[in-house]
């Protein structure tokens, strides 16, 4: 196994064990937990690979890469995030579960596993930064800091001081801002530009805006629920 594979596996294991420990908070049965987990993994792989193919289609058109023979080469994190979210929304709708309840817990587990994966990037030499910047290490350190910040926020959600979904929305805003700031330091980015920024920065900005929109919408939803008269809630 490569250094990247070792750290990536450690990241997945750490995230799964953390989520397994908090399964009661997720509101899932044992079977639902594992079914959701496998579905999210599948969605993440499909999304990450799919977005890489879209952004790097020239590699396939030129014959430099072949889809199945080189399947292990090339994944885009934001595509994996979108794929996992689509799978989570579908699973929650199918089982009649609250998406926001589970999303807050995944918002803590995701940067935990992601931080370990970035250590694998540094060890393997991929996702390199422009000298002298060890960008994977920058990102890993920032992701670990996010874990502590978001875990503190989750405690507020669990105590009822924050509405459900706020931690997940905060993760989108904070991680989007992190990637937007770090992307210019990376040496492996695609040369293409969208509105003057790299494709990854454009995706990061979209994630930030989505998080801000969710914060606004869910804040209004929580405020509206709190203002309803008792008779309307019974």
Phi, psi and omega per residue, in radians:
X1 nan 2.430 3.116
X2 -1.269 2.893 3.098
X3 -1.065 -0.708 3.114
X4 -1.088 -0.784 -3.134
X5 -1.070 -0.660 3.138
X6 -1.132 -0.831 -3.131
X7 -1.210 -0.655 3.117
X8 -1.101 -0.753 3.107
X9 -1.106 -0.712 3.097
X10 -1.094 -0.660 3.116
X11 -1.142 -0.780 3.105
X12 -1.074 -0.789 -3.129
X13 -1.078 -0.762 3.139
X14 -1.085 -0.759 -3.140
X15 -1.138 -0.745 -3.120
X16 -1.149 -0.764 -3.139
X17 -1.112 -0.688 3.116
X18 -1.126 -0.770 3.133
X19 -1.147 -0.685 3.135
X20 -1.061 -0.681 3.121
X21 -1.131 -0.539 -3.096
X22 -1.811 0.384 -3.107
X23 -0.998 -0.711 3.097
X24 -1.013 -0.668 3.113
X25 -1.162 -0.521 3.103
X26 -1.227 -0.370 -3.119
X27 1.313 0.520 -3.090
X28 -2.006 2.527 2.963
X29 -1.287 2.974 3.128
X30 -1.026 -0.806 -3.133
X31 -1.151 -0.704 3.113
X32 -1.112 -0.674 -3.132
X33 -1.029 -0.900 -3.096
X34 -1.229 -0.609 3.089
X35 -1.121 -0.766 3.127
X36 -1.112 -0.717 -3.097
X37 -1.095 -0.831 3.136
X38 -1.131 -0.645 3.127
X39 -1.151 -0.725 3.129
X40 -1.166 -0.680 3.096
X41 -1.083 -0.775 3.119
X42 -1.085 -0.759 3.115
X43 -1.099 -0.669 3.137
X44 -1.149 -0.766 -3.130
X45 -1.123 -0.795 -3.134
X46 -1.101 -0.776 -3.124
X47 -1.166 -0.749 -3.115
X48 -1.142 -0.728 3.139
X49 -1.261 -0.721 -3.113
X50 -1.056 -0.753 -3.123
X51 -1.217 -0.600 3.079
X52 -1.100 -0.713 3.123
X53 -1.102 -0.716 3.134
X54 -1.124 -0.834 -3.088
X55 -1.327 -0.522 -3.094
X56 -1.964 0.603 -3.049
X57 -1.064 -0.465 -3.141
X58 -1.085 -0.583 3.123
X59 -1.099 -0.608 3.139
X60 -1.434 -0.657 3.136
X61 -1.126 -0.585 -3.122
X62 -1.470 -0.159 -3.111
X63 1.516 0.028 3.120
X64 -1.099 -0.649 3.087
X65 -2.172 2.569 3.031
X66 -2.050 2.431 -2.954
X67 -1.018 -1.018 -3.065
X68 -1.372 -0.738 -3.108
X69 -1.113 -0.562 -3.124
X70 -2.005 0.597 -3.038
X71 -1.061 -0.583 -3.120
X72 -1.273 -0.109 -3.136
X73 -1.757 2.137 2.999
X74 1.627 1.743 3.022
X75 -2.439 2.517 -3.139
X76 -1.980 2.157 -3.048
X77 -0.998 -0.774 -3.088
X78 -1.097 -0.589 3.058
X79 -1.143 -0.690 3.085
X80 -1.123 -0.675 3.113
X81 -1.108 -0.781 3.133
X82 -1.141 -0.711 3.127
X83 -1.125 -0.735 3.119
X84 -1.143 -0.683 3.116
X85 -1.123 -0.728 3.105
X86 -1.073 -0.739 3.124
X87 -1.139 -0.715 -3.135
X88 -1.133 -0.745 3.115
X89 -1.103 -0.735 3.119
X90 -1.120 -0.751 3.140
X91 -1.135 -0.776 -3.132
X92 -1.074 -0.716 3.132
X93 -1.176 -0.725 -3.125
X94 -1.101 -0.718 -3.088
X95 -1.637 -0.012 -3.134
X96 1.190 0.661 -3.096
X97 -1.854 2.797 3.095
X98 -1.440 2.075 -3.116
X99 -1.096 -0.748 -3.045
X100 -1.119 -0.575 -3.131
X101 -1.075 -0.850 3.129
X102 -1.276 -0.585 -3.070
X103 -1.072 -0.626 -3.137
X104 -1.105 -0.637 3.132
X105 -1.283 -0.710 3.104
X106 -1.156 -0.477 3.116
X107 -1.149 -0.390 3.059
X108 -1.546 -0.750 -3.091
X109 -1.183 -0.632 -3.062
X110 -1.079 -0.909 3.120
X111 -1.162 -0.434 3.073
X112 -1.100 -0.903 3.111
X113 -1.177 -0.633 -3.113
X114 -1.132 -0.665 3.141
X115 -1.079 -0.756 3.116
X116 -1.159 -0.649 3.092
X117 -1.087 -0.664 3.130
X118 -1.190 -0.515 3.021
X119 -1.107 -0.620 3.058
X120 -1.142 -0.634 3.078
X121 -1.058 -0.774 -3.140
X122 -1.121 -0.735 -3.126
X123 -1.175 -0.616 -3.096
X124 -1.460 -0.385 -3.112
X125 1.570 0.190 3.096
X126 -1.633 2.953 -3.105
X127 0.924 0.666 -3.026
X128 -1.152 2.678 3.078
X129 -1.741 2.851 3.054
X130 -1.225 2.323 -3.121
X131 -0.938 2.390 0.103
X132 -1.784 0.509 -2.962
X133 -1.575 2.027 3.013
X134 -1.450 1.332 -2.992
X135 -0.973 -0.730 3.107
X136 -1.018 -0.619 3.116
X137 -1.238 -0.666 3.053
X138 -1.002 -0.839 -3.073
X139 -1.180 -0.706 3.132
X140 -1.052 -0.779 3.138
X141 -1.110 -0.751 3.136
X142 -1.150 -0.663 3.123
X143 -1.137 -0.703 3.092
X144 -1.123 -0.660 3.069
X145 -1.104 -0.689 3.095
X146 -1.051 -0.684 3.140
X147 -0.977 -0.819 -3.105
X148 -1.181 -0.700 3.137
X149 -1.139 -0.815 -3.095
X150 -1.243 -0.572 3.086
X151 -1.129 -0.674 3.073
X152 -1.108 -0.696 3.085
X153 -1.125 -0.674 3.120
X154 -1.085 -0.628 3.072
X155 -1.049 -0.649 3.096
X156 -1.194 -0.637 3.084
X157 -1.142 -0.790 -3.112
X158 -1.122 -0.537 3.126
X159 -1.491 -0.077 3.121
X160 1.530 0.059 -3.138
X161 -1.390 -0.424 3.067
X162 -2.084 2.563 3.079
X163 -1.271 2.689 3.098
X164 -1.089 2.492 3.122
X165 1.736 -0.330 -3.074
X166 -1.149 -0.668 -3.124
X167 -1.166 -0.716 3.117
X168 -1.110 -0.791 3.121
X169 -1.102 -0.672 3.105
X170 -1.125 -0.664 3.086
X171 -1.039 -0.784 -3.140
X172 -1.058 -0.755 -3.128
X173 -1.148 -0.850 -3.038
X174 -1.234 -0.728 3.140
X175 -1.253 -0.645 3.074
X176 -1.034 -0.741 3.118
X177 -1.130 -0.692 3.129
X178 -1.080 -0.848 -3.122
X179 -1.167 -0.634 3.114
X180 -1.078 -0.680 -3.117
X181 -1.303 -0.630 -3.053
X182 -1.466 -0.439 -3.006
X183 -1.005 -0.679 3.114
X184 -1.087 -0.329 3.137
X185 -1.516 -0.165 -3.111
X186 -1.428 2.543 -3.102
X187 -1.801 0.015 -3.053
X188 -1.944 0.155 -3.069
X189 -1.268 2.716 3.083
X190 -1.212 2.535 -3.085
X191 -1.283 -0.243 -3.088
X192 -1.098 2.703 3.141
X193 -2.300 2.608 3.072
X194 -2.330 1.980 -3.105
X195 0.956 0.657 3.050
X196 1.505 -0.024 3.115
X197 -2.159 2.863 3.121
X198 -1.208 2.854 3.108
X199 -1.030 -0.710 -3.135
X200 -1.146 -0.668 3.090
X201 -1.166 -0.657 3.092
X202 -1.100 -0.729 3.089
X203 -1.123 -0.737 3.128
X204 -1.074 -0.736 3.113
X205 -1.103 -0.689 3.093
X206 -1.098 -0.698 3.104
X207 -1.143 -0.736 3.092
X208 -1.051 -0.809 -3.128
X209 -1.118 -0.669 3.099
X210 -1.094 -0.742 3.111
X211 -1.097 -0.746 3.113
X212 -1.120 -0.683 3.116
X213 -1.126 -0.734 3.127
X214 -1.137 -0.703 3.088
X215 -1.018 -0.747 -3.111
X216 -1.200 -0.817 -3.099
X217 -1.147 -0.826 -3.094
X218 -1.228 -0.496 3.057
X219 -1.140 -0.742 3.110
X220 -1.137 -0.686 3.121
X221 -1.086 -0.782 3.140
X222 -1.145 -0.710 3.135
X223 -1.149 -0.691 3.120
X224 -1.126 -0.694 3.127
X225 -1.153 -0.658 -3.117
X226 -1.216 -0.456 -3.071
X227 -1.585 -0.125 -3.141
X228 -1.194 2.473 3.096
X229 -1.161 2.722 -3.067
X230 -1.007 -0.690 -3.088
X231 -1.123 -0.517 -3.113
X232 -1.342 -0.312 -3.114
X233 -1.684 -0.240 -3.057
X234 -1.448 nan nan
